[in-house]
């Protein structure tokens, strides 16, 4: 039952936000370390970009597994265990001396572990703890991704500039192991029934009717094989592939070295990413609200078109002011694709299937991220600039918007009356 004014569901959301916030800080700060790693070890850009590409790919590979494990063991155990492994991986990254060690610690270990605090887990938490406002919940929790950029990337840059990149990794590991892990273990619960609560939006006098409604809502489910035989699945997966290519892959990995090589100071480049994180947070929450109130497809398509325009603007950036304009434009769309994409997945394939199906769609996102990270480095080495890489991202986003607009739910077959 509900006690007091604050529903415990919001406590779970807040702690999940923290887990995603810190996990995102560990993953997305890699761009800060690209040039220090090159300078200390003499590695070229393509070699370092390969670590980011492997990381992004394995982060996606982990998502279907995470969805299955969350369904089996609950979000609390998966969040806690993955954060512990993530902290150990960050400490290992601080100790590397060879390129293969970086591929092992960050590319493999950190990447797989960071799959736990993810959108797939958030979708399960929203489904268990909330009857209403699920889009908003997904937006709020996943805004922790951008909030991690807002605070932890500048912190990592400051630590790197003043104390070296190794201390940056150590500080993030301490934040994970000493603060985040205990809070998640103590406060997150898998289901409101464990504490005697009803899901948010339910009331005791409506509990019977609510249970019947939930059963009816969850009745429709779709197996992966069935979903993969539909055009909407591939359109959604394809658009999310481009989402990963244009965000975590291109911008997340390459925008800091791009800015520095265009004469923008290191801290100014990091502050632009911080600004992007702040705008990301607003964009994600707003996208969740819009998805709940106004639908999924049109706002999602508009988001992709906006992102494409911002990437075209990035190719003209030559100073800190222009970079900050890009940060605002791009930030509005960075995480804003998540709530409508998860909501579309539920609409198309059923709420019971959302975690497992979205896990595979998220894998497409991370394959795109890996391609963006690697291709960005390769194109840089071939041409000496990022022009073609960022142009490809902008044009691909326009294609993603068109793919979303083409999504139509599969219509059930029309029953034909039997002949008399």
C-alpha positions as CSV (number, residue, x, y, z in Angstrom):
1,X,0.0,0.0,0.0
2,X,1.0,3.6,-0.4
3,X,2.5,5.3,2.6
4,X,3.0,9.0,2.7
5,X,3.3,11.4,-0.3
6,X,6.4,10.0,-2.0
7,X,5.8,6.7,-3.8
8,X,8.7,4.4,-3.3
9,X,8.8,3.9,-7.1
10,X,10.4,7.3,-7.4
11,X,13.2,6.2,-5.0
12,X,13.9,3.3,-7.3
13,X,14.0,5.6,-10.3
14,X,16.3,8.0,-8.5
15,X,18.8,5.3,-7.5
16,X,18.6,3.8,-11.0
17,X,19.4,7.3,-12.4
18,X,22.5,7.4,-10.2
19,X,23.6,4.0,-11.5
20,X,23.2,5.0,-15.1
21,X,24.8,8.4,-14.4
22,X,28.0,6.9,-13.0
23,X,28.2,4.1,-15.5
24,X,27.7,6.6,-18.4
25,X,30.5,8.7,-16.9
26,X,32.9,5.8,-17.1
27,X,31.9,4.8,-20.7
28,X,31.5,8.3,-22.3
29,X,34.7,9.8,-20.8
30,X,36.8,7.6,-23.1
31,X,37.1,10.5,-25.6
32,X,38.9,12.5,-22.9
33,X,41.7,9.9,-22.9
34,X,42.3,9.5,-26.6
35,X,45.0,12.1,-27.0
36,X,46.7,11.4,-23.7
37,X,46.9,7.7,-24.7
38,X,48.3,8.6,-28.1
39,X,50.9,10.9,-26.6
40,X,52.1,8.5,-23.9
41,X,52.2,5.3,-25.9
42,X,52.5,6.5,-29.5
43,X,49.4,4.7,-30.7
44,X,47.6,6.1,-33.8
45,X,44.0,7.3,-33.9
46,X,42.6,4.2,-35.6
47,X,44.1,1.9,-33.0
48,X,42.6,3.8,-30.1
49,X,39.3,4.2,-31.9
50,X,39.3,0.4,-32.2
51,X,39.0,0.2,-28.4
52,X,36.0,2.5,-28.5
53,X,34.5,0.5,-31.3
54,X,34.9,-2.8,-29.5
55,X,33.5,-1.3,-26.3
56,X,30.4,0.0,-28.1
57,X,29.8,-3.2,-29.9
58,X,30.1,-5.4,-26.8
59,X,27.9,-3.0,-24.8
60,X,25.2,-3.8,-27.4
61,X,25.9,-7.5,-27.4
62,X,25.3,-7.5,-23.6
63,X,21.8,-6.0,-23.9
64,X,19.8,-9.2,-24.9
65,X,21.7,-11.1,-22.2
66,X,20.9,-8.3,-19.7
67,X,17.2,-8.4,-20.6
68,X,17.1,-12.2,-20.0
69,X,19.0,-11.9,-16.7
70,X,16.8,-9.1,-15.4
71,X,13.7,-11.2,-16.2
72,X,15.2,-14.1,-14.3
73,X,17.1,-12.5,-11.3
74,X,15.6,-9.0,-11.0
75,X,17.0,-5.6,-11.7
76,X,18.6,-5.2,-8.2
77,X,21.0,-8.1,-8.6
78,X,21.9,-7.2,-12.2
79,X,22.5,-3.6,-11.4
80,X,24.6,-4.3,-8.3
81,X,26.7,-7.0,-9.9
82,X,27.4,-5.1,-13.1
83,X,28.4,-2.0,-11.2
84,X,30.9,-4.0,-9.1
85,X,32.4,-5.4,-12.3
86,X,32.5,-2.0,-13.9
87,X,34.4,-0.6,-11.0
88,X,37.0,-3.4,-11.2
89,X,37.3,-2.8,-15.0
90,X,37.9,1.0,-14.5
91,X,40.7,0.2,-12.0
92,X,42.2,-2.2,-14.5
93,X,42.2,0.5,-17.2
94,X,44.2,2.8,-14.9
95,X,47.0,0.1,-14.8
96,X,47.5,-0.6,-18.5
97,X,50.8,-0.3,-20.3
98,X,50.1,-2.2,-23.6
99,X,47.3,-1.7,-26.2
100,X,46.0,-5.2,-25.8
101,X,45.5,-4.5,-22.1
102,X,43.3,-1.5,-22.9
103,X,41.3,-3.7,-25.3
104,X,40.9,-6.2,-22.4
105,X,40.1,-3.9,-19.5
106,X,38.1,-1.1,-21.2
107,X,37.1,-2.7,-24.5
108,X,35.9,-6.0,-23.1
109,X,35.5,-5.8,-19.3
110,X,34.1,-2.3,-18.8
111,X,31.9,-2.7,-21.9
112,X,30.1,-5.9,-20.9
113,X,29.7,-4.7,-17.3
114,X,28.2,-1.4,-18.3
115,X,25.4,-3.3,-20.0
116,X,23.6,-3.7,-16.7
117,X,22.8,0.0,-15.9
118,X,21.0,0.5,-19.3
119,X,17.8,1.3,-21.0
120,X,16.8,-2.4,-21.0
121,X,16.9,-2.5,-17.2
122,X,15.1,0.8,-17.0
123,X,12.3,-0.6,-19.2
124,X,11.9,-3.5,-16.8
125,X,11.8,-1.2,-13.8
126,X,9.2,1.0,-15.4
127,X,7.0,-2.0,-16.3
128,X,7.1,-3.4,-12.7
129,X,6.8,-0.2,-10.7
130,X,4.6,2.1,-12.9
131,X,1.1,1.7,-14.4
132,X,1.2,5.2,-15.8
133,X,3.9,7.7,-17.0
134,X,6.2,4.9,-18.2
135,X,7.6,7.1,-21.0
136,X,8.4,9.8,-18.6
137,X,10.1,7.3,-16.3
138,X,12.3,6.0,-19.1
139,X,13.1,9.6,-20.0
140,X,14.1,10.6,-16.5
141,X,16.1,7.5,-15.7
142,X,18.0,7.4,-19.0
143,X,18.7,11.1,-18.7
144,X,21.4,9.8,-16.3
145,X,23.4,9.1,-19.5
146,X,23.5,12.7,-20.4
147,X,23.9,13.9,-16.8
148,X,27.0,11.7,-16.6
149,X,28.4,13.7,-19.5
150,X,27.4,17.0,-17.8
151,X,29.4,16.4,-14.7
152,X,31.8,13.5,-15.0
153,X,33.4,14.3,-18.4
154,X,34.6,17.7,-17.2
155,X,35.8,16.1,-14.0
156,X,37.7,13.4,-15.9
157,X,39.2,16.1,-18.1
158,X,40.2,18.2,-15.1
159,X,41.8,15.2,-13.4
160,X,43.6,14.3,-16.6
161,X,45.0,17.7,-17.2
162,X,46.2,18.2,-13.7
163,X,47.0,14.7,-12.4
164,X,47.1,12.4,-15.5
165,X,44.6,10.1,-17.1
166,X,45.3,7.2,-14.7
167,X,43.9,9.1,-11.7
168,X,40.8,9.9,-13.8
169,X,40.0,6.2,-14.1
170,X,40.8,5.6,-10.4
171,X,38.4,8.4,-9.3
172,X,35.5,7.0,-11.4
173,X,36.2,3.5,-10.0
174,X,36.0,4.8,-6.4
175,X,32.7,6.6,-7.2
176,X,31.3,3.3,-8.5
177,X,32.5,1.0,-5.7
178,X,32.3,3.2,-2.6
179,X,29.1,5.1,-3.3
180,X,26.9,3.7,-6.1
181,X,27.1,0.0,-5.4
182,X,26.0,0.3,-1.7
183,X,23.1,2.6,-2.6
184,X,21.8,0.3,-5.3
185,X,21.9,-2.7,-3.1
186,X,20.2,-1.1,-0.2
187,X,17.5,0.8,-2.0
188,X,16.5,-0.8,-5.3
189,X,13.8,-3.5,-5.2
190,X,12.6,-5.6,-8.1
191,X,8.9,-5.3,-7.5
192,X,6.6,-3.1,-5.3
193,X,5.1,-6.2,-3.8
194,X,8.4,-6.8,-2.0
195,X,7.8,-3.8,0.2
196,X,4.0,-4.0,0.3
197,X,3.4,-1.3,-2.3
198,X,1.2,-1.2,-5.3
199,X,2.6,0.1,-8.6
200,X,2.5,3.8,-9.1
201,X,-0.9,4.8,-10.5
202,X,-2.8,2.0,-8.7
203,X,-4.9,2.4,-5.5
204,X,-6.1,-0.3,-3.1
205,X,-9.8,0.0,-4.1
206,X,-8.8,-0.4,-7.7
207,X,-6.3,-3.2,-7.2
208,X,-8.6,-6.0,-8.6
209,X,-9.5,-3.9,-11.6
210,X,-5.8,-2.9,-12.0
211,X,-4.7,-6.5,-12.0
212,X,-7.2,-7.4,-14.6
213,X,-6.1,-4.5,-16.7
214,X,-2.4,-5.4,-16.4
215,X,-3.1,-9.0,-17.4
216,X,-5.0,-7.8,-20.5
217,X,-2.2,-5.4,-21.4
218,X,0.6,-7.9,-20.9
219,X,-1.4,-10.7,-22.7
220,X,0.1,-9.8,-26.1
221,X,3.7,-10.8,-26.6
222,X,5.9,-11.5,-29.5
223,X,8.8,-13.8,-29.9
224,X,12.0,-12.5,-31.5
225,X,11.6,-14.7,-34.5
226,X,8.1,-13.4,-35.1
227,X,9.2,-9.8,-34.6
228,X,12.1,-10.3,-37.0
229,X,9.7,-11.3,-39.8
230,X,8.0,-7.9,-39.7
231,X,9.1,-4.7,-41.5
232,X,8.5,-2.4,-38.4
233,X,11.1,-4.4,-36.5
234,X,13.8,-3.7,-39.1
235,X,12.8,-0.1,-39.6
236,X,13.0,0.5,-35.8
237,X,16.3,-1.5,-35.5
238,X,17.7,0.3,-38.6
239,X,16.8,3.8,-37.2
240,X,18.4,2.9,-33.9
241,X,21.5,1.6,-35.6
242,X,21.9,5.1,-37.1
243,X,21.2,6.6,-33.7
244,X,24.2,4.8,-32.2
245,X,26.3,5.6,-35.3
246,X,25.7,9.3,-35.0
247,X,25.9,9.7,-31.1
248,X,28.1,7.3,-29.1
249,X,30.1,6.3,-32.2
250,X,30.9,9.6,-34.0
251,X,30.3,12.4,-31.5
252,X,31.0,10.5,-28.3
253,X,34.4,9.2,-29.5
254,X,35.6,12.0,-31.8
255,X,34.2,15.4,-30.9
256,X,36.8,16.2,-28.2
257,X,39.9,15.5,-30.4
258,X,38.1,17.2,-33.3
259,X,37.6,20.4,-31.2
260,X,41.1,20.4,-29.8
261,X,42.6,20.0,-33.3
262,X,40.6,23.0,-34.4
263,X,42.2,25.2,-31.8
264,X,39.6,24.9,-29.0
265,X,41.1,24.6,-25.5
266,X,40.8,21.2,-23.8
267,X,38.5,22.5,-20.9
268,X,36.4,24.4,-23.4
269,X,35.8,21.2,-25.4
270,X,35.0,19.3,-22.2
271,X,32.6,22.1,-21.1
272,X,30.8,21.9,-24.4
273,X,30.2,18.2,-23.8
274,X,29.0,19.1,-20.3
275,X,26.5,21.6,-21.8
276,X,25.4,18.9,-24.2
277,X,24.8,16.6,-21.2
278,X,22.6,19.3,-19.6
279,X,20.5,19.7,-22.7
280,X,20.4,15.9,-23.1
281,X,18.7,15.7,-19.7
282,X,16.0,18.2,-20.7
283,X,15.6,16.5,-24.1
284,X,15.2,13.0,-22.6
285,X,12.6,14.1,-20.0
286,X,10.7,16.1,-22.6
287,X,10.8,13.3,-25.1
288,X,9.2,10.9,-22.4
289,X,6.5,13.4,-21.7
290,X,5.8,13.9,-25.4
291,X,5.8,10.2,-26.1
292,X,3.2,9.6,-23.4
293,X,1.0,12.5,-24.5
294,X,1.4,13.0,-28.3
295,X,2.5,9.7,-29.7
296,X,5.8,8.1,-30.9
297,X,6.5,8.3,-34.6
298,X,6.3,11.9,-35.6
299,X,8.3,13.3,-32.5
300,X,11.0,10.6,-33.1
301,X,11.3,11.4,-36.8
302,X,11.6,15.1,-35.9
303,X,14.4,14.3,-33.4
304,X,16.4,12.5,-36.1
305,X,16.0,15.4,-38.5
306,X,17.2,17.8,-35.9
307,X,20.2,15.7,-35.1
308,X,21.1,15.5,-38.8
309,X,21.1,19.3,-39.1
310,X,23.2,19.7,-36.0
311,X,25.9,17.3,-37.4
312,X,26.0,19.4,-40.6
313,X,26.6,22.4,-38.4
314,X,29.4,20.6,-36.7
315,X,31.4,20.5,-39.9
316,X,31.5,24.3,-39.8
317,X,32.7,24.6,-36.2
318,X,36.0,26.5,-35.8
319,X,35.8,28.1,-32.3
320,X,34.4,27.4,-28.8
321,X,31.2,29.5,-29.3
322,X,30.2,27.5,-32.4
323,X,31.0,24.3,-30.6
324,X,28.6,25.3,-27.8
325,X,25.9,26.0,-30.3
326,X,26.4,22.5,-31.7
327,X,26.3,21.1,-28.1
328,X,22.8,22.7,-27.6
329,X,21.4,21.6,-31.0
330,X,22.8,18.1,-30.8
331,X,22.0,17.7,-27.1
332,X,18.3,18.2,-27.7
333,X,18.3,15.0,-29.7
334,X,21.0,12.8,-28.1
335,X,18.9,10.8,-25.6
336,X,15.5,12.0,-26.8
337,X,15.3,9.0,-29.1
338,X,15.1,6.5,-26.2
339,X,11.6,7.0,-24.7
340,X,9.7,7.0,-28.0
341,X,11.8,4.0,-29.3
342,X,11.0,1.9,-26.2
343,X,7.4,3.0,-26.3
344,X,7.2,2.1,-30.0
345,X,8.7,-1.3,-29.2
346,X,6.0,-1.9,-26.6
347,X,3.2,-0.7,-28.9
348,X,4.4,-2.9,-31.8
349,X,5.2,-6.1,-30.0
350,X,3.5,-6.0,-26.6
351,X,4.6,-4.9,-23.1
352,X,5.5,-8.4,-22.1
353,X,8.1,-8.5,-25.0
354,X,9.6,-5.0,-24.5
355,X,12.7,-6.0,-22.5
356,X,13.7,-8.9,-24.8
357,X,12.8,-7.3,-28.1
358,X,14.3,-4.0,-27.2
359,X,17.5,-5.7,-26.1
360,X,18.0,-6.8,-29.7
361,X,17.1,-3.4,-31.1
362,X,19.6,-1.9,-28.7
363,X,22.2,-4.3,-30.0
364,X,21.6,-2.7,-33.5
365,X,22.2,0.7,-31.8
366,X,25.6,-0.5,-30.5
367,X,26.7,-2.1,-33.8
368,X,26.1,1.4,-35.3
369,X,28.0,3.0,-32.4
370,X,31.0,0.6,-33.0
371,X,30.9,1.4,-36.8
372,X,30.8,5.2,-36.1
373,X,33.7,5.0,-33.6
374,X,35.9,2.9,-35.9
375,X,34.9,4.5,-39.2
376,X,35.5,8.0,-37.7
377,X,39.0,7.1,-36.9
378,X,39.7,5.4,-40.2
379,X,38.3,8.4,-42.2
380,X,40.4,10.7,-40.1
381,X,43.6,8.8,-40.8
382,X,42.8,8.7,-44.5
383,X,41.8,12.4,-45.0
384,X,43.4,14.2,-42.0
385,X,40.0,15.6,-40.9
386,X,36.5,14.6,-39.7
387,X,34.5,16.3,-42.4
388,X,33.4,13.1,-44.2
389,X,32.7,11.3,-41.0
390,X,30.4,14.0,-39.6
391,X,28.7,14.5,-43.0
392,X,27.9,10.7,-43.2
393,X,26.3,11.0,-39.7
394,X,24.1,13.9,-40.7
395,X,22.8,12.3,-43.9
396,X,22.2,9.0,-42.1
397,X,20.1,10.8,-39.5
398,X,17.8,12.1,-42.3
399,X,17.4,8.5,-43.5
400,X,16.6,7.4,-39.9
401,X,13.8,10.0,-39.7
402,X,12.3,8.7,-43.0
403,X,12.5,5.1,-41.6
404,X,10.6,6.0,-38.5
405,X,7.8,7.7,-40.5
406,X,7.5,4.5,-42.6
407,X,6.7,2.4,-39.5
408,X,3.2,1.1,-39.5
409,X,1.9,-1.5,-36.9
410,X,1.1,-4.9,-38.4
411,X,-2.6,-5.3,-38.8
412,X,-4.2,-8.5,-37.5
413,X,-5.7,-10.7,-40.2
414,X,-9.3,-10.1,-41.0
415,X,-11.6,-12.9,-40.1
416,X,-13.4,-14.4,-43.0
417,X,-16.9,-15.8,-42.2
418,X,-17.2,-19.5,-42.7
419,X,-19.3,-20.6,-45.6
420,X,-22.8,-21.7,-44.6
